[in-house]
Amino acid sequence: MPVTRFIFTLIAVLFAAAITLWLGALVAASVQMPGLTLMVMVPIALTAFLGLRVALRHNRRD
């Protein structure tokens, strides 16, 4: 992999991570929920997303 492509990829990944953190902070600040509720909702949402992806992938193989 050329160095310029690696650097571009690294910058793109860091930029995407920064945007994700910024949007997450905006959502967390705008929602009036206790911290514990948000801490429970994130793993549930991630688990549901992964389960949906696995189910869709499994159905595509049939």
N, CA, C, O and CB atoms as a CASP TS submission, in Angstrom:
PFRMAT TS
TARGET T0000
AUTHOR 0000-0000-0000
METHOD Language model
MODEL 1
PARENT N/A
ATOM      1  N   MET     1       0.858  -1.173   0.000  1.00  0.00           N
ATOM      2  CA  MET     1       0.000   0.000   0.000  1.00  0.00           C
ATOM      3  C   MET     1       0.906   1.238   0.000  1.00  0.00           C
ATOM      4  O   MET     1       1.801   1.353   0.837  1.00  0.00           O
ATOM      5  CB  MET     1      -0.977  -0.003   1.238  1.00  0.00           C
ATOM      6  N   PRO     2       0.677   2.145  -0.922  1.00  0.00           N
ATOM      7  CA  PRO     2       1.476   3.369  -0.945  1.00  0.00           C
ATOM      8  C   PRO     2       1.240   4.204   0.313  1.00  0.00           C
ATOM      9  O   PRO     2       0.176   4.148   0.930  1.00  0.00           O
ATOM     10  CB  PRO     2       1.149   4.196  -2.196  1.00  0.00           C
ATOM     11  N   VAL     3       2.242   4.962   0.666  1.00  0.00           N
ATOM     12  CA  VAL     3       2.171   5.771   1.885  1.00  0.00           C
ATOM     13  C   VAL     3       1.054   6.806   1.793  1.00  0.00           C
ATOM     14  O   VAL     3       0.360   7.048   2.781  1.00  0.00           O
ATOM     15  CB  VAL     3       3.513   6.469   2.145  1.00  0.00           C
ATOM     16  N   THR     4       0.871   7.408   0.647  1.00  0.00           N
ATOM     17  CA  THR     4      -0.173   8.433   0.524  1.00  0.00           C
ATOM     18  C   THR     4      -1.565   7.835   0.714  1.00  0.00           C
ATOM     19  O   THR     4      -2.434   8.455   1.327  1.00  0.00           O
ATOM     20  CB  THR     4      -0.083   9.123  -0.844  1.00  0.00           C
ATOM     21  N   ARG     5      -1.769   6.645   0.195  1.00  0.00           N
ATOM     22  CA  ARG     5      -3.070   5.989   0.372  1.00  0.00           C
ATOM     23  C   ARG     5      -3.292   5.624   1.836  1.00  0.00           C
ATOM     24  O   ARG     5      -4.403   5.763   2.347  1.00  0.00           O
ATOM     25  CB  ARG     5      -3.168   4.726  -0.512  1.00  0.00           C
ATOM     26  N   PHE     6      -2.249   5.161   2.509  1.00  0.00           N
ATOM     27  CA  PHE     6      -2.346   4.828   3.925  1.00  0.00           C
ATOM     28  C   PHE     6      -2.679   6.064   4.742  1.00  0.00           C
ATOM     29  O   PHE     6      -3.543   6.018   5.618  1.00  0.00           O
ATOM     30  CB  PHE     6      -1.041   4.198   4.422  1.00  0.00           C
ATOM     31  N   ILE     7      -2.004   7.164   4.465  1.00  0.00           N
ATOM     32  CA  ILE     7      -2.255   8.401   5.208  1.00  0.00           C
ATOM     33  C   ILE     7      -3.674   8.897   4.951  1.00  0.00           C
ATOM     34  O   ILE     7      -4.356   9.328   5.881  1.00  0.00           O
ATOM     35  CB  ILE     7      -1.231   9.488   4.818  1.00  0.00           C
ATOM     36  N   PHE     8      -4.125   8.841   3.698  1.00  0.00           N
ATOM     37  CA  PHE     8      -5.493   9.252   3.384  1.00  0.00           C
ATOM     38  C   PHE     8      -6.510   8.388   4.122  1.00  0.00           C
ATOM     39  O   PHE     8      -7.491   8.904   4.656  1.00  0.00           O
ATOM     40  CB  PHE     8      -5.738   9.178   1.874  1.00  0.00           C
ATOM     41  N   THR     9      -6.281   7.083   4.154  1.00  0.00           N
ATOM     42  CA  THR     9      -7.187   6.171   4.859  1.00  0.00           C
ATOM     43  C   THR     9      -7.193   6.473   6.349  1.00  0.00           C
ATOM     44  O   THR     9      -8.251   6.485   6.978  1.00  0.00           O
ATOM     45  CB  THR     9      -6.784   4.706   4.616  1.00  0.00           C
ATOM     46  N   LEU    10      -6.029   6.715   6.909  1.00  0.00           N
ATOM     47  CA  LEU    10      -5.921   7.032   8.335  1.00  0.00           C
ATOM     48  C   LEU    10      -6.660   8.324   8.662  1.00  0.00           C
ATOM     49  O   LEU    10      -7.374   8.395   9.663  1.00  0.00           O
ATOM     50  CB  LEU    10      -4.447   7.147   8.749  1.00  0.00           C
ATOM     51  N   ILE    11      -6.495   9.333   7.835  1.00  0.00           N
ATOM     52  CA  ILE    11      -7.190  10.606   8.059  1.00  0.00           C
ATOM     53  C   ILE    11      -8.702  10.424   7.931  1.00  0.00           C
ATOM     54  O   ILE    11      -9.461  10.986   8.721  1.00  0.00           O
ATOM     55  CB  ILE    11      -6.696  11.676   7.059  1.00  0.00           C
ATOM     56  N   ALA    12      -9.141   9.652   6.954  1.00  0.00           N
ATOM     57  CA  ALA    12     -10.576   9.420   6.770  1.00  0.00           C
ATOM     58  C   ALA    12     -11.181   8.691   7.966  1.00  0.00           C
ATOM     59  O   ALA    12     -12.280   9.023   8.409  1.00  0.00           O
ATOM     60  CB  ALA    12     -10.825   8.619   5.491  1.00  0.00           C
ATOM     61  N   VAL    13     -10.464   7.699   8.486  1.00  0.00           N
ATOM     62  CA  VAL    13     -10.960   6.949   9.643  1.00  0.00           C
ATOM     63  C   VAL    13     -11.011   7.842  10.877  1.00  0.00           C
ATOM     64  O   VAL    13     -11.986   7.802  11.628  1.00  0.00           O
ATOM     65  CB  VAL    13     -10.073   5.718   9.913  1.00  0.00           C
ATOM     66  N   LEU    14      -9.982   8.638  11.094  1.00  0.00           N
ATOM     67  CA  LEU    14      -9.980   9.544  12.248  1.00  0.00           C
ATOM     68  C   LEU    14     -11.088  10.590  12.133  1.00  0.00           C
ATOM     69  O   LEU    14     -11.727  10.930  13.129  1.00  0.00           O
ATOM     70  CB  LEU    14      -8.616  10.238  12.379  1.00  0.00           C
ATOM     71  N   PHE    15     -11.316  11.096  10.931  1.00  0.00           N
ATOM     72  CA  PHE    15     -12.387  12.067  10.720  1.00  0.00           C
ATOM     73  C   PHE    15     -13.754  11.440  10.982  1.00  0.00           C
ATOM     74  O   PHE    15     -14.614  12.058  11.610  1.00  0.00           O
ATOM     75  CB  PHE    15     -12.328  12.626   9.292  1.00  0.00           C
ATOM     76  N   ALA    16     -13.952  10.224  10.506  1.00  0.00           N
ATOM     77  CA  ALA    16     -15.224   9.535  10.735  1.00  0.00           C
ATOM     78  C   ALA    16     -15.445   9.274  12.224  1.00  0.00           C
ATOM     79  O   ALA    16     -16.563   9.411  12.720  1.00  0.00           O
ATOM     80  CB  ALA    16     -15.264   8.211   9.955  1.00  0.00           C
ATOM     81  N   ALA    17     -14.391   8.900  12.931  1.00  0.00           N
ATOM     82  CA  ALA    17     -14.514   8.675  14.376  1.00  0.00           C
ATOM     83  C   ALA    17     -14.853   9.974  15.097  1.00  0.00           C
ATOM     84  O   ALA    17     -15.680   9.982  16.009  1.00  0.00           O
ATOM     85  CB  ALA    17     -13.211   8.078  14.944  1.00  0.00           C
ATOM     86  N   ALA    18     -14.224  11.059  14.697  1.00  0.00           N
ATOM     87  CA  ALA    18     -14.502  12.348  15.335  1.00  0.00           C
ATOM     88  C   ALA    18     -15.944  12.785  15.089  1.00  0.00           C
ATOM     89  O   ALA    18     -16.606  13.274  16.005  1.00  0.00           O
ATOM     90  CB  ALA    18     -13.533  13.421  14.816  1.00  0.00           C
ATOM     91  N   ILE    19     -16.433  12.614  13.870  1.00  0.00           N
ATOM     92  CA  ILE    19     -17.824  12.969  13.554  1.00  0.00           C
ATOM     93  C   ILE    19     -18.790  12.106  14.364  1.00  0.00           C
ATOM     94  O   ILE    19     -19.802  12.598  14.863  1.00  0.00           O
ATOM     95  CB  ILE    19     -18.101  12.803  12.036  1.00  0.00           C
ATOM     96  N   THR    20     -18.474  10.821  14.491  1.00  0.00           N
ATOM     97  CA  THR    20     -19.334   9.920  15.259  1.00  0.00           C
ATOM     98  C   THR    20     -19.393  10.341  16.719  1.00  0.00           C
ATOM     99  O   THR    20     -20.472  10.380  17.311  1.00  0.00           O
ATOM    100  CB  THR    20     -18.835   8.475  15.148  1.00  0.00           C
ATOM    101  N   LEU    21     -18.250  10.653  17.299  1.00  0.00           N
ATOM    102  CA  LEU    21     -18.229  11.097  18.694  1.00  0.00           C
ATOM    103  C   LEU    21     -18.966  12.421  18.859  1.00  0.00           C
ATOM    104  O   LEU    21     -19.685  12.608  19.841  1.00  0.00           O
ATOM    105  CB  LEU    21     -16.785  11.236  19.189  1.00  0.00           C
ATOM    106  N   TRP    22     -18.800  13.329  17.925  1.00  0.00           N
ATOM    107  CA  TRP    22     -19.471  14.618  18.007  1.00  0.00           C
ATOM    108  C   TRP    22     -20.984  14.458  17.928  1.00  0.00           C
ATOM    109  O   TRP    22     -21.716  15.057  18.716  1.00  0.00           O
ATOM    110  CB  TRP    22     -18.982  15.541  16.897  1.00  0.00           C
ATOM    111  N   LEU    23     -21.454  13.649  16.977  1.00  0.00           N
ATOM    112  CA  LEU    23     -22.897  13.413  16.864  1.00  0.00           C
ATOM    113  C   LEU    23     -23.446  12.697  18.094  1.00  0.00           C
ATOM    114  O   LEU    23     -24.546  13.002  18.555  1.00  0.00           O
ATOM    115  CB  LEU    23     -23.204  12.596  15.607  1.00  0.00           C
ATOM    116  N   GLY    24     -22.687  11.751  18.619  1.00  0.00           N
ATOM    117  CA  GLY    24     -23.106  11.064  19.837  1.00  0.00           C
ATOM    118  C   GLY    24     -23.221  12.013  21.014  1.00  0.00           C
ATOM    119  O   GLY    24     -24.151  11.911  21.814  1.00  0.00           O
ATOM    120  N   ALA    25     -22.277  12.935  21.122  1.00  0.00           N
ATOM    121  CA  ALA    25     -22.331  13.924  22.197  1.00  0.00           C
ATOM    122  C   ALA    25     -23.531  14.847  22.028  1.00  0.00           C
ATOM    123  O   ALA    25     -24.175  15.210  23.012  1.00  0.00           O
ATOM    124  CB  ALA    25     -21.037  14.743  22.236  1.00  0.00           C
ATOM    125  N   LEU    26     -23.835  15.227  20.796  1.00  0.00           N
ATOM    126  CA  LEU    26     -25.012  16.071  20.553  1.00  0.00           C
ATOM    127  C   LEU    26     -26.304  15.354  20.929  1.00  0.00           C
ATOM    128  O   LEU    26     -27.187  15.942  21.554  1.00  0.00           O
ATOM    129  CB  LEU    26     -25.065  16.496  19.085  1.00  0.00           C
ATOM    130  N   VAL    27     -26.412  14.103  20.553  1.00  0.00           N
ATOM    131  CA  VAL    27     -27.617  13.331  20.883  1.00  0.00           C
ATOM    132  C   VAL    27     -27.729  13.146  22.388  1.00  0.00           C
ATOM    133  O   VAL    27     -28.810  13.302  22.956  1.00  0.00           O
ATOM    134  CB  VAL    27     -27.600  11.958  20.177  1.00  0.00           C
ATOM    135  N   ALA    28     -26.622  12.816  23.034  1.00  0.00           N
ATOM    136  CA  ALA    28     -26.654  12.611  24.485  1.00  0.00           C
ATOM    137  C   ALA    28     -26.999  13.898  25.218  1.00  0.00           C
ATOM    138  O   ALA    28     -27.676  13.861  26.245  1.00  0.00           O
ATOM    139  CB  ALA    28     -25.309  12.077  24.977  1.00  0.00           C
ATOM    140  N   ALA    29     -26.545  15.030  24.705  1.00  0.00           N
ATOM    141  CA  ALA    29     -26.840  16.301  25.356  1.00  0.00           C
ATOM    142  C   ALA    29     -28.281  16.742  25.111  1.00  0.00           C
ATOM    143  O   ALA    29     -28.866  17.430  25.947  1.00  0.00           O
ATOM    144  CB  ALA    29     -25.880  17.375  24.867  1.00  0.00           C
ATOM    145  N   SER    30     -28.853  16.356  23.983  1.00  0.00           N
ATOM    146  CA  SER    30     -30.206  16.812  23.667  1.00  0.00           C
ATOM    147  C   SER    30     -31.292  15.954  24.303  1.00  0.00           C
ATOM    148  O   SER    30     -32.432  16.399  24.434  1.00  0.00           O
ATOM    149  CB  SER    30     -30.398  16.833  22.179  1.00  0.00           C
ATOM    150  N   VAL    31     -30.956  14.745  24.694  1.00  0.00           N
ATOM    151  CA  VAL    31     -31.940  13.837  25.271  1.00  0.00           C
ATOM    152  C   VAL    31     -31.876  13.954  26.786  1.00  0.00           C
ATOM    153  O   VAL    31     -30.802  13.867  27.382  1.00  0.00           O
ATOM    154  CB  VAL    31     -31.692  12.367  24.813  1.00  0.00           C
ATOM    155  N   GLN    32     -33.028  14.152  27.399  1.00  0.00           N
ATOM    156  CA  GLN    32     -33.085  14.280  28.851  1.00  0.00           C
ATOM    157  C   GLN    32     -33.371  12.925  29.485  1.00  0.00           C
ATOM    158  O   GLN    32     -34.475  12.677  29.969  1.00  0.00           O
ATOM    159  CB  GLN    32     -34.155  15.306  29.266  1.00  0.00           C
ATOM    160  N   MET    33     -32.376  12.058  29.480  1.00  0.00           N
ATOM    161  CA  MET    33     -32.506  10.739  30.088  1.00  0.00           C
ATOM    162  C   MET    33     -31.415  10.576  31.131  1.00  0.00           C
ATOM    163  O   MET    33     -30.346  11.177  31.023  1.00  0.00           O
ATOM    164  CB  MET    33     -32.425   9.613  29.017  1.00  0.00           C
ATOM    165  N   PRO    34     -31.684   9.771  32.129  1.00  0.00           N
ATOM    166  CA  PRO    34     -30.615   9.470  33.078  1.00  0.00           C
ATOM    167  C   PRO    34     -29.475   8.738  32.376  1.00  0.00           C
ATOM    168  O   PRO    34     -29.690   8.054  31.375  1.00  0.00           O
ATOM    169  CB  PRO    34     -31.151   8.629  34.254  1.00  0.00           C
ATOM    170  N   GLY    35     -28.274   8.883  32.903  1.00  0.00           N
ATOM    171  CA  GLY    35     -27.108   8.255  32.299  1.00  0.00           C
ATOM    172  C   GLY    35     -27.211   6.749  32.224  1.00  0.00           C
ATOM    173  O   GLY    35     -26.733   6.137  31.269  1.00  0.00           O
ATOM    174  N   LEU    36     -27.834   6.142  33.231  1.00  0.00           N
ATOM    175  CA  LEU    36     -27.954   4.688  33.244  1.00  0.00           C
ATOM    176  C   LEU    36     -28.814   4.198  32.082  1.00  0.00           C
ATOM    177  O   LEU    36     -28.541   3.144  31.508  1.00  0.00           O
ATOM    178  CB  LEU    36     -28.545   4.214  34.574  1.00  0.00           C
ATOM    179  N   THR    37     -29.837   4.950  31.740  1.00  0.00           N
ATOM    180  CA  THR    37     -30.699   4.560  30.619  1.00  0.00           C
ATOM    181  C   THR    37     -29.912   4.533  29.315  1.00  0.00           C
ATOM    182  O   THR    37     -30.046   3.597  28.527  1.00  0.00           O
ATOM    183  CB  THR    37     -31.893   5.521  30.495  1.00  0.00           C
ATOM    184  N   LEU    38     -29.093   5.556  29.086  1.00  0.00           N
ATOM    185  CA  LEU    38     -28.278   5.586  27.872  1.00  0.00           C
ATOM    186  C   LEU    38     -27.257   4.457  27.871  1.00  0.00           C
ATOM    187  O   LEU    38     -26.970   3.878  26.823  1.00  0.00           O
ATOM    188  CB  LEU    38     -27.569   6.934  27.738  1.00  0.00           C
ATOM    189  N   MET    39     -26.705   4.141  29.046  1.00  0.00           N
ATOM    190  CA  MET    39     -25.718   3.063  29.127  1.00  0.00           C
ATOM    191  C   MET    39     -26.353   1.712  28.826  1.00  0.00           C
ATOM    192  O   MET    39     -25.668   0.803  28.359  1.00  0.00           O
ATOM    193  CB  MET    39     -25.065   3.038  30.512  1.00  0.00           C
ATOM    194  N   VAL    40     -27.640   1.563  29.083  1.00  0.00           N
ATOM    195  CA  VAL    40     -28.332   0.309  28.789  1.00  0.00           C
ATOM    196  C   VAL    40     -28.801   0.283  27.334  1.00  0.00           C
ATOM    197  O   VAL    40     -28.793  -0.773  26.701  1.00  0.00           O
ATOM    198  CB  VAL    40     -29.531   0.116  29.741  1.00  0.00           C
ATOM    199  N   MET    41     -29.202   1.419  26.807  1.00  0.00           N
ATOM    200  CA  MET    41     -29.737   1.465  25.446  1.00  0.00           C
ATOM    201  C   MET    41     -28.681   1.190  24.382  1.00  0.00           C
ATOM    202  O   MET    41     -28.985   0.569  23.364  1.00  0.00           O
ATOM    203  CB  MET    41     -30.365   2.809  25.192  1.00  0.00           C
ATOM    204  N   VAL    42     -27.462   1.633  24.594  1.00  0.00           N
ATOM    205  CA  VAL    42     -26.415   1.452  23.580  1.00  0.00           C
ATOM    206  C   VAL    42     -26.105  -0.023  23.345  1.00  0.00           C
ATOM    207  O   VAL    42     -26.103  -0.445  22.189  1.00  0.00           O
ATOM    208  CB  VAL    42     -25.141   2.187  23.999  1.00  0.00           C
ATOM    209  N   PRO    43     -25.839  -0.841  24.383  1.00  0.00           N
ATOM    210  CA  PRO    43     -25.594  -2.260  24.109  1.00  0.00           C
ATOM    211  C   PRO    43     -26.803  -2.975  23.511  1.00  0.00           C
ATOM    212  O   PRO    43     -26.641  -3.869  22.680  1.00  0.00           O
ATOM    213  CB  PRO    43     -25.182  -2.957  25.378  1.00  0.00           C
ATOM    214  N   ILE    44     -28.008  -2.593  23.922  1.00  0.00           N
ATOM    215  CA  ILE    44     -29.205  -3.218  23.353  1.00  0.00           C
ATOM    216  C   ILE    44     -29.323  -2.876  21.871  1.00  0.00           C
ATOM    217  O   ILE    44     -29.630  -3.747  21.057  1.00  0.00           O
ATOM    218  CB  ILE    44     -30.473  -2.763  24.113  1.00  0.00           C
ATOM    219  N   ALA    45     -29.083  -1.620  21.516  1.00  0.00           N
ATOM    220  CA  ALA    45     -29.152  -1.218  20.111  1.00  0.00           C
ATOM    221  C   ALA    45     -28.081  -1.921  19.285  1.00  0.00           C
ATOM    222  O   ALA    45     -28.353  -2.366  18.170  1.00  0.00           O
ATOM    223  CB  ALA    45     -29.002   0.301  19.983  1.00  0.00           C
ATOM    224  N   LEU    46     -26.872  -2.025  19.818  1.00  0.00           N
ATOM    225  CA  LEU    46     -25.800  -2.711  19.085  1.00  0.00           C
ATOM    226  C   LEU    46     -26.106  -4.190  18.908  1.00  0.00           C
ATOM    227  O   LEU    46     -25.861  -4.751  17.841  1.00  0.00           O
ATOM    228  CB  LEU    46     -24.465  -2.542  19.810  1.00  0.00           C
ATOM    229  N   THR    47     -26.640  -4.826  19.948  1.00  0.00           N
ATOM    230  CA  THR    47     -26.988  -6.242  19.854  1.00  0.00           C
ATOM    231  C   THR    47     -28.103  -6.457  18.835  1.00  0.00           C
ATOM    232  O   THR    47     -28.061  -7.409  18.056  1.00  0.00           O
ATOM    233  CB  THR    47     -27.412  -6.784  21.229  1.00  0.00           C
ATOM    234  N   ALA    48     -29.095  -5.575  18.841  1.00  0.00           N
ATOM    235  CA  ALA    48     -30.182  -5.691  17.867  1.00  0.00           C
ATOM    236  C   ALA    48     -29.662  -5.499  16.442  1.00  0.00           C
ATOM    237  O   ALA    48     -30.072  -6.211  15.526  1.00  0.00           O
ATOM    238  CB  ALA    48     -31.287  -4.662  18.170  1.00  0.00           C
ATOM    239  N   PHE    49     -28.769  -4.546  16.261  1.00  0.00           N
ATOM    240  CA  PHE    49     -28.193  -4.309  14.934  1.00  0.00           C
ATOM    241  C   PHE    49     -27.402  -5.521  14.453  1.00  0.00           C
ATOM    242  O   PHE    49     -27.543  -5.941  13.304  1.00  0.00           O
ATOM    243  CB  PHE    49     -27.289  -3.068  14.956  1.00  0.00           C
ATOM    244  N   LEU    50     -26.575  -6.080  15.326  1.00  0.00           N
ATOM    245  CA  LEU    50     -25.795  -7.259  14.941  1.00  0.00           C
ATOM    246  C   LEU    50     -26.700  -8.452  14.663  1.00  0.00           C
ATOM    247  O   LEU    50     -26.459  -9.207  13.721  1.00  0.00           O
ATOM    248  CB  LEU    50     -24.786  -7.612  16.038  1.00  0.00           C
ATOM    249  N   GLY    51     -27.734  -8.628  15.470  1.00  0.00           N
ATOM    250  CA  GLY    51     -28.673  -9.717  15.235  1.00  0.00           C
ATOM    251  C   GLY    51     -29.383  -9.570  13.902  1.00  0.00           C
ATOM    252  O   GLY    51     -29.579 -10.552  13.186  1.00  0.00           O
ATOM    253  N   LEU    52     -29.769  -8.353  13.567  1.00  0.00           N
ATOM    254  CA  LEU    52     -30.415  -8.101  12.282  1.00  0.00           C
ATOM    255  C   LEU    52     -29.471  -8.402  11.124  1.00  0.00           C
ATOM    256  O   LEU    52     -29.874  -9.003  10.128  1.00  0.00           O
ATOM    257  CB  LEU    52     -30.897  -6.652  12.205  1.00  0.00           C
ATOM    258  N   ARG    53     -28.225  -7.986  11.255  1.00  0.00           N
ATOM    259  CA  ARG    53     -27.254  -8.258  10.178  1.00  0.00           C
ATOM    260  C   ARG    53     -27.025  -9.749  10.003  1.00  0.00           C
ATOM    261  O   ARG    53     -26.940 -10.236   8.876  1.00  0.00           O
ATOM    262  CB  ARG    53     -25.919  -7.563  10.468  1.00  0.00           C
ATOM    263  N   VAL    54     -26.925 -10.483  11.118  1.00  0.00           N
ATOM    264  CA  VAL    54     -26.721 -11.930  11.030  1.00  0.00           C
ATOM    265  C   VAL    54     -27.938 -12.591  10.398  1.00  0.00           C
ATOM    266  O   VAL    54     -27.798 -13.483   9.561  1.00  0.00           O
ATOM    267  CB  VAL    54     -26.447 -12.531  12.425  1.00  0.00           C
ATOM    268  N   ALA    55     -29.139 -12.155  10.797  1.00  0.00           N
ATOM    269  CA  ALA    55     -30.360 -12.737  10.236  1.00  0.00           C
ATOM    270  C   ALA    55     -30.463 -12.459   8.741  1.00  0.00           C
ATOM    271  O   ALA    55     -30.819 -13.351   7.971  1.00  0.00           O
ATOM    272  CB  ALA    55     -31.596 -12.188  10.958  1.00  0.00           C
ATOM    273  N   LEU    56     -30.159 -11.250   8.327  1.00  0.00           N
ATOM    274  CA  LEU    56     -30.222 -10.922   6.903  1.00  0.00           C
ATOM    275  C   LEU    56     -29.169 -11.685   6.115  1.00  0.00           C
ATOM    276  O   LEU    56     -29.424 -12.123   4.993  1.00  0.00           O
ATOM    277  CB  LEU    56     -30.043  -9.420   6.692  1.00  0.00           C
ATOM    278  N   ARG    57     -28.007 -11.842   6.688  1.00  0.00           N
ATOM    279  CA  ARG    57     -26.946 -12.592   6.010  1.00  0.00           C
ATOM    280  C   ARG    57     -27.323 -14.061   5.898  1.00  0.00           C
ATOM    281  O   ARG    57     -27.065 -14.702   4.879  1.00  0.00           O
ATOM    282  CB  ARG    57     -25.608 -12.441   6.760  1.00  0.00           C
ATOM    283  N   HIS    58     -27.938 -14.591   6.954  1.00  0.00           N
ATOM    284  CA  HIS    58     -28.353 -15.994   6.944  1.00  0.00           C
ATOM    285  C   HIS    58     -29.444 -16.226   5.899  1.00  0.00           C
ATOM    286  O   HIS    58     -29.428 -17.241   5.202  1.00  0.00           O
ATOM    287  CB  HIS    58     -28.853 -16.420   8.339  1.00  0.00           C
ATOM    288  N   ASN    59     -30.385 -15.299   5.786  1.00  0.00           N
ATOM    289  CA  ASN    59     -31.465 -15.427   4.803  1.00  0.00           C
ATOM    290  C   ASN    59     -30.946 -15.310   3.375  1.00  0.00           C
ATOM    291  O   ASN    59     -31.505 -15.921   2.465  1.00  0.00           O
ATOM    292  CB  ASN    59     -32.534 -14.367   5.052  1.00  0.00           C
ATOM    293  N   ARG    60     -29.905 -14.549   3.169  1.00  0.00           N
ATOM    294  CA  ARG    60     -29.352 -14.371   1.831  1.00  0.00           C
ATOM    295  C   ARG    60     -28.690 -15.652   1.331  1.00  0.00           C
ATOM    296  O   ARG    60     -28.653 -15.896   0.125  1.00  0.00           O
ATOM    297  CB  ARG    60     -28.346 -13.221   1.822  1.00  0.00           C
ATOM    298  N   ARG    61     -28.171 -16.465   2.235  1.00  0.00           N
ATOM    299  CA  ARG    61     -27.515 -17.713   1.853  1.00  0.00           C
ATOM    300  C   ARG    61     -28.508 -18.760   1.371  1.00  0.00           C
ATOM    301  O   ARG    61     -28.147 -19.630   0.579  1.00  0.00           O
ATOM    302  CB  ARG    61     -26.724 -18.261   3.019  1.00  0.00           C
ATOM    303  N   ASP    62     -29.749 -18.693   1.832  1.00  0.00           N
ATOM    304  CA  ASP    62     -30.755 -19.708   1.463  1.00  0.00           C
ATOM    305  C   ASP    62     -31.171 -19.609   0.027  1.00  0.00           C
ATOM    306  O   ASP    62     -32.006 -20.391  -0.429  1.00  0.00           O
ATOM    307  CB  ASP    62     -31.971 -19.585   2.333  1.00  0.00           C
TER
END
